[in-house]
Amino acid sequence: MTNGAGVLRSEGSLSKAADRLQQLHTDAREALAENGKTAEPGVDTWEATNLLCVARVLVAAARLREETRGCHWREDRPERDDTAWRRHIVVRLNPDRTLAVHTTDTTHFPTTFPPQAPQEQ
């Protein structure tokens, strides 16, 4: 995460991070399908699962926002772009564990999720 999606990032580094995280996610799902649950339930198991989920969300949102904002610098997009990006990025975890990613149309944070089909990640 530090190398690919840290404070200094680019589409290339985010793409590599997303690919690696997707591979970890796929490997875990395949192992679960093949072997069932092998890890003993506990804090370490839950923490690893949650960290992978949060990392996937962070990278998906960072890839969508193609600008520098705050202290997160896009090497390939160094300028802030309020016209296109003064809005929120909303990420939802679908039942099949894929991510639904979309932006709001305004600066107001949504209280409900739109019924439209969001971009799959």
C-alpha positions as a Markdown table, in Angstrom:
| # | Residue | x | y | z |
|---|---|---|---|---|
| 1 | Met | 0.0 | 0.0 | 0.0 |
| 2 | Thr | 2.8 | 2.5 | 0.8 |
| 3 | Asn | 4.5 | 1.9 | -2.5 |
| 4 | Gly | 1.4 | 1.9 | -4.7 |
| 5 | Ala | -1.2 | 3.9 | -2.9 |
| 6 | Gly | 0.7 | 6.0 | -0.5 |
| 7 | Val | 0.7 | 9.8 | -0.3 |
| 8 | Leu | 2.6 | 10.0 | -3.7 |
| 9 | Arg | 0.7 | 8.0 | -6.3 |
| 10 | Ser | 0.0 | 7.7 | -10.0 |
| 11 | Glu | -2.3 | 5.7 | -12.2 |
| 12 | Gly | 0.5 | 3.2 | -12.8 |
| 13 | Ser | 1.2 | 2.7 | -9.1 |
| 14 | Leu | -2.5 | 2.5 | -8.2 |
| 15 | Ser | -3.1 | 0.0 | -11.0 |
| 16 | Lys | -0.3 | -2.2 | -9.7 |
| 17 | Ala | -1.7 | -2.0 | -6.2 |
| 18 | Ala | -5.2 | -2.8 | -7.4 |
| 19 | Asp | -3.9 | -5.8 | -9.3 |
| 20 | Arg | -2.1 | -7.2 | -6.3 |
| 21 | Leu | -5.0 | -6.6 | -4.0 |
| 22 | Gln | -7.4 | -8.3 | -6.5 |
| 23 | Gln | -5.0 | -11.3 | -6.6 |
| 24 | Leu | -5.0 | -11.5 | -2.8 |
| 25 | His | -8.8 | -11.3 | -2.8 |
| 26 | Thr | -9.1 | -13.9 | -5.6 |
| 27 | Asp | -6.6 | -16.3 | -3.9 |
| 28 | Ala | -8.5 | -16.1 | -0.6 |
| 29 | Arg | -11.9 | -16.7 | -2.3 |
| 30 | Glu | -10.5 | -19.7 | -4.2 |
| 31 | Ala | -8.9 | -21.1 | -1.0 |
| 32 | Leu | -12.2 | -20.7 | 0.8 |
| 33 | Ala | -14.1 | -22.4 | -2.0 |
| 34 | Glu | -11.6 | -25.3 | -2.2 |
| 35 | Asn | -10.9 | -25.9 | 1.4 |
| 36 | Gly | -13.7 | -24.2 | 3.4 |
| 37 | Lys | -12.8 | -22.1 | 6.4 |
| 38 | Thr | -9.3 | -23.1 | 7.5 |
| 39 | Ala | -8.4 | -20.1 | 9.6 |
| 40 | Glu | -9.4 | -20.1 | 13.2 |
| 41 | Pro | -11.9 | -17.3 | 13.9 |
| 42 | Gly | -10.3 | -14.5 | 15.9 |
| 43 | Val | -8.9 | -11.0 | 15.9 |
| 44 | Asp | -6.0 | -11.8 | 13.6 |
| 45 | Thr | -8.3 | -13.4 | 11.0 |
| 46 | Trp | -10.9 | -10.6 | 11.1 |
| 47 | Glu | -8.2 | -7.9 | 11.0 |
| 48 | Ala | -6.6 | -9.4 | 7.9 |
| 49 | Thr | -10.0 | -9.6 | 6.2 |
| 50 | Asn | -10.9 | -6.1 | 7.1 |
| 51 | Leu | -7.5 | -4.7 | 6.1 |
| 52 | Leu | -7.8 | -6.3 | 2.6 |
| 53 | Cys | -11.3 | -4.8 | 2.2 |
| 54 | Val | -10.2 | -1.3 | 3.3 |
| 55 | Ala | -7.2 | -1.4 | 1.0 |
| 56 | Arg | -9.3 | -2.4 | -2.0 |
| 57 | Val | -11.8 | 0.5 | -1.2 |
| 58 | Leu | -9.0 | 3.0 | -0.8 |
| 59 | Val | -7.3 | 2.0 | -4.0 |
| 60 | Ala | -10.6 | 2.0 | -6.0 |
| 61 | Ala | -11.4 | 5.5 | -4.8 |
| 62 | Ala | -7.9 | 6.8 | -5.4 |
| 63 | Arg | -8.0 | 5.5 | -9.0 |
| 64 | Leu | -11.3 | 7.1 | -9.7 |
| 65 | Arg | -10.2 | 10.6 | -8.3 |
| 66 | Glu | -7.8 | 11.7 | -11.0 |
| 67 | Glu | -6.4 | 14.8 | -9.3 |
| 68 | Thr | -4.2 | 15.9 | -6.4 |
| 69 | Arg | -6.3 | 16.7 | -3.4 |
| 70 | Gly | -5.2 | 17.5 | 0.1 |
| 71 | Cys | -1.9 | 15.7 | 0.9 |
| 72 | His | -2.6 | 12.9 | -1.6 |
| 73 | Trp | -0.4 | 13.7 | -4.6 |
| 74 | Arg | -1.0 | 12.3 | -8.1 |
| 75 | Glu | 2.3 | 12.4 | -9.9 |
| 76 | Asp | 0.4 | 12.2 | -13.2 |
| 77 | Arg | -2.2 | 14.8 | -12.2 |
| 78 | Pro | -0.5 | 17.4 | -10.0 |
| 79 | Glu | -3.3 | 20.0 | -10.1 |
| 80 | Arg | -6.4 | 20.2 | -8.0 |
| 81 | Asp | -9.6 | 20.2 | -10.1 |
| 82 | Asp | -12.6 | 21.5 | -8.1 |
| 83 | Thr | -14.8 | 21.6 | -11.2 |
| 84 | Ala | -14.6 | 17.9 | -11.8 |
| 85 | Trp | -13.8 | 16.6 | -8.3 |
| 86 | Arg | -15.5 | 18.7 | -5.6 |
| 87 | Arg | -17.7 | 15.8 | -4.7 |
| 88 | His | -17.7 | 12.6 | -2.7 |
| 89 | Ile | -16.6 | 9.1 | -3.8 |
| 90 | Val | -19.0 | 6.5 | -2.5 |
| 91 | Val | -17.9 | 2.8 | -2.4 |
| 92 | Arg | -20.3 | 0.0 | -1.5 |
| 93 | Leu | -19.4 | -3.7 | -1.0 |
| 94 | Asn | -21.7 | -5.8 | -3.1 |
| 95 | Pro | -23.0 | -9.2 | -1.8 |
| 96 | Asp | -20.5 | -11.0 | -4.1 |
| 97 | Arg | -17.7 | -8.9 | -2.4 |
| 98 | Thr | -17.1 | -6.8 | -5.5 |
| 99 | Leu | -16.9 | -3.0 | -5.0 |
| 100 | Ala | -19.5 | -0.6 | -6.4 |
| 101 | Val | -17.8 | 2.8 | -6.9 |
| 102 | His | -19.5 | 6.1 | -7.9 |
| 103 | Thr | -19.3 | 9.8 | -7.3 |
| 104 | Thr | -21.9 | 12.1 | -6.0 |
| 105 | Asp | -23.2 | 15.0 | -8.2 |
| 106 | Thr | -22.7 | 17.6 | -5.4 |
| 107 | Thr | -20.6 | 18.3 | -2.3 |
| 108 | His | -23.5 | 16.9 | -0.2 |
| 109 | Phe | -22.9 | 13.5 | 1.2 |
| 110 | Pro | -25.6 | 11.1 | 0.2 |
| 111 | Thr | -27.9 | 9.6 | 2.8 |
| 112 | Thr | -29.1 | 6.8 | 0.4 |
| 113 | Phe | -27.3 | 5.0 | -2.3 |
| 114 | Pro | -28.6 | 5.6 | -5.8 |
| 115 | Pro | -30.3 | 2.7 | -7.6 |
| 116 | Gln | -28.2 | 3.3 | -10.7 |
| 117 | Ala | -25.6 | 0.7 | -11.7 |
| 118 | Pro | -22.3 | 2.0 | -10.3 |
| 119 | Gln | -18.9 | 1.2 | -11.8 |
| 120 | Glu | -17.7 | -2.2 | -10.8 |
| 121 | Gln | -14.1 | -2.6 | -9.5 |
